[in-house]
Amino acid sequence: MVQYYWYPGFQPQQPGTTPPQVTIPSGGRPPATPFREESYIENILRLNRGKIGTFNFSFENALAAGKNTLAIRGMVEAAGRDHVILSESGTGDRFLMPMIYFDYAEFDEELNYFNQQP
């Protein structure tokens, strides 16, 4: 299994071994652990759906002679682990862009972000 993101607690399971067992308390539910959203780019983009910005992408192979970048002015409609769906402001065109080409975004207003309290 190839892991998409680095996670310090990840240990690959050896073939032929059984996964670790989880003990469930007598109440029938596993103990509650506080959920904390991780600050990956796609999660930050999802928090800021509908906000206008400029999204910059670059490509290994040029789109046209001497041009291997693309800037889309619009808003985030949705974002997933490996993609973002953008709606261009002026034309209403929609783009499904792989995150592998994403460089950075500039927003016109303050961004929503995760609570930084421990």
C-alpha positions, 0 to 999 in steps of 0.5 A: 500500500502506498500512502498518499500523505505522511503520517508518523503513526502509520505502520504497514501491516505485514502480509499474513498477519492479523490487524490489531484488535480494538477493545470496546468498552461495555457500553458497546461504543469505542471511547470518544476521541476529540476530532481535530481536522487536519490542515491539508490544503484540500481541507482549507479550500473546503473551509473557504468555499464560495470565496473569490480568489486567484488559483495558480497552477503550473504544468510540466508540459507547456499548454502553449509555446512558452506557457506552462502556467494557468491562473484561474480567477474564481471561487472554490466549489468543492475540494477533495484529496487530489482535486479542486473544482473551481468556478471562474468568475467572469465566464462561469466556466467550471474547472476540475483541476488535479491538486498535483498542479496546484501552486498557490491561491490568493484570496480577496478576503480573510480565510477561514482556518481551523481552531488552533487551540490544543 
